[in-house]
Amino acid sequence: MASNKKPGTHHVVPNSEGGWDVKRGGAQRASGHFDTKQAAVDRGREISRNAHTEFKIHNRDGRIAQSDSHGNDPRNIKG
């Protein structure tokens, strides 16, 4: 799964041994491991905001459920 992630992203992904991991796109090792998805999302969002990366939250099946941009949005939106 890690091979298709872009370096400018952080992901919350299920861990095969239980719990949830926060990973930078393309990384093999997790930045953090959490018992609950909410704890992983909270920490992952904080990391993503600090790094100005895209933030992808995955479901248990590995599919992306939600995506947020934290300063790396290529679109120029006024308003």
Backbone as a ProteinNet text record, in pm:
[ID]
protein_1_A
[PRIMARY]
MASNKKPGTHHVVPNSEGGWDVKRGGAQRASGHFDTKQAAVDRGREISRNAHTEFKIHNRDGRIAQSDSHGNDPRNIKG
[TERTIARY]
81.8	0	86.2	202.5	284.1	342.6	356.3	421.5	343.6	211.7	134.1	107.5	164.6	143.8	247.1	204.5	293.4	366.7	489.5	567.5	502.2	418.1	354.9	225.3	214.5	92	122.5	22.8	22.7	-105.1	-97.6	-210.3	-238.3	-366.5	-407.8	-453.8	-385.3	-413.1	-428.6	-509.2	-521.8	-392.2	-359.4	-242.9	-289.4	-218.2	-258.9	-261.4	-188.6	-186.2	-281.2	-362.7	-457.4	-419.5	-519.4	-495.5	-479.5	-428	-415.3	-279.4	-224.2	-94.5	-108.4	-19.6	-3.1	127.7	120	238.4	251.9	373.4	401.9	396.6	345.9	335.6	468.6	470.8	590.9	675.5	643.7	724	685.6	782.5	758	719.5	785.4	759.7	654.1	577.9	474.8	536.1	477.8	515.8	459.4	349	286.5	186.3	164.5	66.8	-32.2	-161	-266.3	-368.6	-429.1	-530.3	-660.5	-693.7	-819.9	-795	-889	-880.2	-884.5	-969.8	-982.6	-851.3	-781.3	-652.4	-551.1	-551.7	-462	-497.4	-626.2	-671.1	-629.4	-649.1	-612.7	-463.8	-379.8	-234.2	-190.7	-248.4	-214.6	-249.3	-363.1	-403.4	-304.8	-261.2	-163.2	-30.7	15.5	139.8	124.8	12.6	-11.9	-16.9	-80.5	-85.7	53.7	134.1	270.6	358.1	335.4	416.8	356.4	235.7	165.3	148	96.9	77.1	-71.2	-101.3	-235.3	-253.9	-375.7	-404	-512.9	-481.6	-573.3	-609.5	-738.9	-787.4	-848.9	-796.1	-839.9	-939.4	-1025.8	-1116.1	-1040.9	-1104.7	-1045	-1007.1	-1083.4	-1053.5	-941.3	-885.5	-773.9	-811.8	-940.5	-984.1	-988.7	-960.8	-961.5	-1104.6	-1131	-1264	-1274.9	-1163.4	-1165	-1027.3	-1026.5	-901.4	-908.5	-802.8	-795.1	-664.7	-668	-548.1	-503.9	-376	-322	-206.9	-240.3	-140.2	-72.4	-113	-51.3	-156.2	-253.7	-362.7	-320.5	-312.7	-267.8	-368.6	-492.9	-596.1	-587.9	-618.3	-622.6	-768.7	-817.5	-957.9	-967.7	-1047.1	-1065.9	-1188.7	-1186.2	-1303.9	-1277.5
-119.2	0	125.6	123.2	242.2	289.1	202.3	239.3	340.8	351.3	444.9	577	598.5	721.5	824.9	948.8	1056.2	1113.2	1162.3	1215.2	1334.9	1409.7	1526.2	1494.1	1375	1333.3	1266.4	1268.2	1186.9	1106	983.4	891	830.1	811.1	728.6	597.4	489.5	359.1	253.2	150.5	42.4	-38	-80.5	-165.5	-310.5	-395	-535	-610.9	-561.2	-626.1	-560.9	-465.7	-395.6	-250.1	-167.9	-26.1	46.5	168.1	257.5	322.9	345.9	410.1	542.4	634.6	757.5	739.6	751.9	734.6	848.8	886.2	980.7	901.6	963.1	895.5	837.7	710.1	642.6	581.3	610	559	415.8	340	203.4	202.2	287.3	292.8	397.4	371.5	465.5	577.4	695.4	808.3	789.5	715.7	688	575.4	503.4	394.2	425.3	403.4	439.7	327.1	314.8	212	244.4	375.1	413.6	496.8	488.6	566	715.8	756.2	898.1	955.4	880	926.6	942	848.2	856.4	975.4	999.3	1112.7	1243.9	1256.3	1379.4	1408.8	1309.3	1328.2	1347.1	1269.4	1281.5	1418.4	1472.2	1606.1	1711.3	1696.7	1789.7	1782.8	1662.7	1644.3	1703.6	1674.9	1723.6	1875.9	1937	2084	2142.9	2084.3	2134	2116.4	2008.9	1978.9	2035.5	2092.7	2148.2	2043.9	1927.1	1817.4	1785.6	1703.7	1648.9	1543.5	1529.6	1434.4	1339.4	1210	1107	1012.6	995.9	906.2	784.9	667.2	543.4	469.1	391.9	301.4	173.8	86.1	-42.2	-123.9	-108.3	-183	-119.6	-8.2	55.5	165.8	178.6	283	417.5	524.8	660	702.5	740	783.7	935	1002.9	1148.3	1201.6	1321.2	1384.9	1533.3	1584.8	1725.9	1783.2	1911.1	1980.5	2076.5	2070.6	2156.9	2239.1	2330.3	2421.9	2374.8	2263	2212.3	2198.4	2286	2279	2350	2277.2	2339.4	2435.2	2432	2519.3	2658.4	2759.1	2896.6	2935.2	2923.9	2951.2	3083.1	3174.2	3300.9	3292.6	3368.1	3373.2	3345.8
0	0	0	62.2	75.5	-57.7	-155.8	-279.7	-361.5	-346	-426.5	-355.2	-240	-165.3	-206.7	-219.1	-260.9	-139.3	-159.2	-47.3	21.7	-46.5	12	81.7	139.5	206.1	340	426.7	548.2	546	595.1	589.7	726.5	756.8	870	808.7	844.6	784.9	894.1	865.8	964.1	971.8	1092.1	1113.1	1110.3	1040	1025.5	1158	1258.2	1389	1488.2	1438.6	1524	1541.9	1564.5	1583.6	1451	1460.1	1344.5	1344.4	1224.4	1208.9	1135.2	1167.7	1090.4	1014.1	879.9	795.8	697.6	670.3	562.1	432	325.9	197.3	153.1	118	72.2	182.3	308.3	420.3	455.1	498	544.8	693	771.3	914.8	945.8	1049.9	1093.9	1177.2	1164.7	1250.4	1390.5	1397.9	1526.7	1514.9	1625	1630.2	1742.2	1713.5	1808.8	1817.8	1934.7	1956.3	1884.6	1875	1813.2	1687.4	1595.5	1472.6	1504.1	1597.7	1631.1	1683.7	1767.6	1819.6	1705.8	1611.6	1496	1407.8	1386.4	1304.6	1369.7	1499.3	1569.7	1556.6	1579.9	1570.4	1425.3	1335.2	1193.7	1137.7	1177.3	1132	1183.4	1307.4	1364	1286.3	1258.2	1182.3	1042.1	977.5	841.8	836.5	933.1	938	953	1040.2	1062.3	938.9	863.8	745.5	617	625.8	509	399.3	436.9	341.9	326.2	226.2	211.1	320.2	369.1	477.3	431.3	427.1	379	493.4	516.9	621.4	554.3	584.7	522.3	611.6	548.9	620.6	654.7	727.8	765.2	641.4	529.9	407	324.9	372.1	304.7	207.5	175.3	83.3	153.8	78	134.9	162.1	286.5	328.4	330	359.5	371.8	335.4	277.5	238.8	272.6	333.4	369.5	315.9	283.6	239.2	349.1	382.2	488	431.7	341.8	289.2	163.1	107.1	-14	-124.4	-122.9	-220.4	-348.6	-461.1	-584.8	-646.7	-603.1	-658.9	-596.9	-674	-625	-606.8	-485.4	-455.6	-379.2	-432.5	-364.1	-274.3	-165.7	-80.1	55.7
[MASK]
+++++++++++++++++++++++++++++++++++++++++++++++++++++++++++++++++++++++++++++++

